[in-house]
Amino acid sequence: MNKTPFSKIIAGTMTWGIWGRNLDRLQMIDLMNTCIESGITTFDHADIYGGYTTEAAFGDAFGESRIERDKIQMISKCGIQLPSEKRGTIVHHYDYAKSHIIWSVEQSLKNLKTDYLDLLLIHRPSPLMQVDEIAEAIEKLKTEGKILDVGVSNFTPSQTDLIQTKIKVNYNQIEFSVTHFDAMLNGSLDHMQVNGIQPMCWSPLGSVFKKEDEKSIRIIKLATQLSLKYNVSIDILLLAWIMKHPSGILPVIGTADKTRITNLMKTTSIEMELEDWFAFWTESAGKKVP
């Protein structure tokens, strides 16, 4: 089965269910169609979202949507074990046993009403992960056509290298934004470029609209000025800042608002000028760049 390229912006589904908007089936179908019509064809999941309920809610909607499976891409993650009556777990922990990875993927496939995942991400690194077991699980799932590709999420370069002693990692989903830019300074994004790993980023708008601190005030002031220059909203500029990085970062947007989703796709047509990019970095850092 041929892999389809992911859309330049990815729809994060974490807030579609009970952890956010709690959309019903018809609302989810409507939102899926809005995404697709806007050019967002990739949907990012994790088994834990909604306390292990959002994948199934999405899958029920997808099953009734008449959307063709080969027109979209589905990503999911496994490994985090939240305290849950559904799982019989008490302590927040990680499980990367071969049997658990395989079981988790099969559950995600059942919940999402699909035969395969376009991408499986190992959700967070565990000090106890056995690379051989992870590799054996991935190889089996790939051979059976249940996953097309594999990556990691929130892994450091050394943790990624550990996994890559046994299997090729093609994606790493990390936190990255104009307010959380450590990955471009600590070697993470450099490592991805050297190793042919495409970065995705969660929380791409950072804390700009979440914290009313001096950093946010500085960034919003600059973005407000530049929004007139580029004739776009502030959030589009914040995504454009991310997408200018040469590593080819794919932002995972968390909004479940139809209007915002349509608007944010304007980001793909924005080419931020060099000095404006550095101006954002300067305002975020609160000092001249190194």
N, C-alpha and C positions, 0 to 999 in steps of 0.2 A: 504494500500500500504506500503510495507516494505521500510525503509530508507536504502539507500546505503551509505557506509562510504565515506567520502570525500578523495580525493587524498592527499598525504602528502605535496605536493606543489600545490597551486591553481593558475589558470591563471586569472589574473586581466584584464578585457577588457576595462578599461577606455581609454587607448591610441589606441585601435583598430580603432576607428572612427575618427570623425573630431577634437577631442581634441588631436590627435596624428598622427598616421601613415595614417589615412584616407584610410584604406584598402577597395578595392572593393569586390564584392561578392565572386569571385573566390579566391581571396587572403585570405579572411576570412575562406572559406572552407578548403583551404590548411593549414592554421594555426591551425584550429580546429583539423584536422587530425594529424598534427605534434604533437600537445599536447597529443592527445589520444595515439598515437604510442609511445610516450615518457613516458607514465604513468600518465600524468596529465589529469584527467577526470572531474575536477570541474572547473566551469567557474563563475567568480564573476562579477556581474553587479550592477548598480544602475540606477534608472529611470532618474537621472539627467545627466548621462554621455553623452557627445556630445551635451549638451543642449537639452536633451530629444530625441536624435536621434540614439544613438549607440545600444540600445536594439533592435530597429526595424531593423537596418542594420544587426546585428548578427542573428536575427530571420529569415530574408530573406535568409541569407546564410545557416543557419541550416536547413531551410525547403527544400533546394535543395541539401543538403549534403548527404542524405541517411544515416546519422548517426542515429542509434537507440537511442530513448530518454532514455531508461533505461540503456544505456551504459555511460551516462554522468550525472552530477549533475549541476543544475543551482541555483545560489544564486542571490537574488536581494535585493535592499534596497529602502525604501521610507521615506518620511517625510520632506526632504529639498525642499523648494520652491525657485527656482532661478528666478530672473527677466527674464521673457520670454513672447514673443508674443504668443507662443504655449499655455501657461497656463493663459495668461492674468494677470500675476503677475508683480508688479513693485518693491516691496521691498523684499530683501532676508529674508526669514523667515521659520518657521517650522509649519507644519500642521499635527496634530495627531488626528483629529476628526475621529470617527468611519467610517463615510461615506467616508472620504478621503483615509484612509488606504485601505478600500475595493476597492474603485475605482482605486487606484494606483496599487494594485496587479492585478486587472483585466486588466488594461492597459498593465502591464508588461507581463502577460500571452499572451495577444493578440500580442504584439510586438515580443515576443520571440518564437512565434509559438509553444506553449506548453500548456498542461492542468494544470500543477502544477509547483510550485517552490519547490525545495528540502529544501530551507531555505529562510525565510524572515528576514531581519535585519532592526530594527528601526535605521535609519541612524545616527542621532545625537540627544542628549537629548535636550528637550525644557523646559524652566521654566514653561510653561503653559500646559504641557501634563497632560491629565486626565487619570490616570491609568485604571479606570473602562472602559472608552471608548476604549482604546487600547486593553484591555483584551476581550471585547465584539467583537471587529473586528477580533482579532486573533482566537477566538473560532469559529466564523462563518466561517472564511476562512478554518480552519482546518476541521470542520465538513463537509464542501463542497468538501474537498479534493484538495483545491487550493493551500495550503501550507502544507508541511509535518512537518516543524519544525520552531522554532522562536528563534531569538537572538537579540542582540543590537550591536551597533557600536559606539565606542568612549565614552562609558558610564563609569563613576566612580563606585567604589563599592557601594556607598550610592544610586546613581541613579539606579543601577542594583537592589539593594534591594527593592527600591520603586516599580519597575516593578514586582518584584517577590512576592510582597504581593498579586498579583492577578494571575500571570501566571509564569510558569517555564521558565527561560532563560537558553538556552543550549550553546550559543556561544556569544562571544564578540570580535568584530574586532577592534583592537586598533593599534596605531602607536607603533612599537617596532623594534629596530635594535641595532647594536653595538654602534651607535652614539646617539640613543634616547632610553635609558634603564630605564627611571624613573619607568615604570610599575613594574619592579622587586624589586624596593626599596620602593615604596609608598603604597604597600599593594594590588595593583590591581591584580597581578598574584597570590598572596597568596589567595585572596578572590575567584578567579576563581577555584583554586584547592579545597578549602574548600566546595564550592557550586556546584561542578561538572559541571563547565562551561568551555568549550574548547575555548582557545584563538586562534584567527587568527590575523595576523598582516599585515598592509599595509606599504608600503615603507620599505621593509625589508633590503634594502641595505643602508638605512639612507642617510646621506649627504656625504658619503665617496667619491663618484664620482661626486658630485654636487658642493662641496665647496673645494677650494684649501687652506684650513686653516691648522693650526698646528695640530689639531686633526686628520684631514684626512691624513696628511703627516705621522704622527706617526703610524696610523693604516695600511696604505698601506705599509710602511717599514716593519712592523712585518708580515703582510700578504704575502708579497713578499718572505720573508725568509721561512715562513711556507708552502708556496705553493710548494716549492721544497721538503719539508719533506712529504707532503701528496700527491704530484703529481697531484694537481688540481689547477684551476685558483682561483684568489683572491675572486671573487664573490661567488664561491661555499663555501669557508671558512666562509664568512660572514653569509651565510644562515645556515651553520653547527653550527655556534655559537648560533644562535637563537634556532635551533632544539634540542640542548642539554638540554635546560631548561626543568625541570621535568613536567611543566604544559602541555606539548604537543602542542606547538604553531605550527599552520599551516601558513606558509608564503604565502602571495598573491603577486606573482611576476608581475610587470607591463610591462615587455618587450613584444614587438610584433615581436621580431627577432627570426626566426626559429632556427638558430644555437645556440643562447644563451639558448633558452628554452630547447633544447635537452641536452645541456651541464649542465644546472643547476640541472637536475634530478640526476646527479651524487652525489648531496648532500646527498641523502637518503642512500648512502652506506658509508658515512664518519662518523667515530666516533672520535670526537675531544678529545684529551687528556686533562685531568683536568687542568694542569698548562698552557697549551696553551689557554684554555678558559679564565682563569683568566688574562693571559697576554694581551688578547684583551681588557678586561675590564679596565685593568691598563692603557693601551695606550690611550684608549678613554677618560678616566677620567683625564689623565695627572698627575696622582699621585697614590700612593699605594692604594689598595682597603681598605675599612674601616676594 
